Amino acid sequence: MGRKQKRKNRIKNENCPKLDLHGLTYEQARVRTEDFVLEKQYNLPVDIITGNSDRMKEVVKQVLNYYGFNFIEGDFYNRGYIKVIS
């Protein structure tokens, strides 16, 4: 992937709605994730910032699986988020 394509992808992702779960309890994160994805379900993709907590990622994935959303866990450079794609 060339430099221009990487820049396009980065710009495209900057406009993506985001939910940051840093500082929340697991229960608060579950509720906020549920509210966020249901509110934004017609405006995908969205990013859910989990940080590197495996437990937080599991809480988010449980919500996404329950509602049937498809998602990708982070990328090579940043594993601290989950992108909801459909």
Sequence and secondary structure as in RCSB ss.txt:
>XXXX:A:sequence
MGRKQKRKNRIKNENCPKLDLHGLTYEQARVRTEDFVLEKQYNLPVDIITGNSDRMKEVVKQVLNYYGFNFIEGD
FYNRGYIKVIS
>XXXX:A:secstr
  HHHHHHHHHHHHTS EEE TT  HHHHHHHHHHHHHHSTTS  EEEE TT HHHHHHHHHHHHHHT  EEE  
SS  SEEEE  
